[in-house]
């Protein structure tokens, strides 16, 4: 049974994390400071150490939270994937793309190393590993088996996400390329099925 003190401590930790996310959204993921967080939750900066041992510990909790949130998205998505492999690829890629673009600062913490000195702990990294394992299983079921297929998929989708965040924030310039990119990926790894986009020259092909 969770006692009242434990519940209060957990609520305070959640409040601190939400304040950290607010700073990250407004100032950038690398601009989070203990002073800014403390000011938003009505504490003095040293008081934060009662709940988190360091600023890196706050980043660690944010990192874990981000991947846990996306793991929940993946779990809800898998039973609803289309049977056609290329269409399923677009749904998988689109789910990550849209999750990332909903909170660019969160996506940058999860996928880039923009915070000097930050390295996620094994505990925080665990949900990211689960997401990758589930992706590996999904791609294998679609016919794209092996580590190279996983690496290529994450490179293609991650590259489009990074371009969108960096060069067209709030837009859809690189989001519109997902079907074309998934056709290119499917062609490379040998997935069957009709193309999602016309080939150069205007022919659809098989």
Secondary structure, 3 states (H helix, E strand, C coil): CCCHHHHHHHHHHHHHHHHHHHHHHHHCHHHCCHHHHHHHHCCCHHHHHHCCCCHHHHHHHHHHHHHHHHHHHHHHHHCCCCCCHHHHHHHHHHHHHHHHHHCHHHHHHHHCCCCCCCCCCHHHHHHHHHHHHHHHHHHHHHCCCCHHHHHHHHHHHHHHHHHHHHHCCCCCCCHHHHHHHHHHHHHHHCCCCCCCCCCCCCCCCC
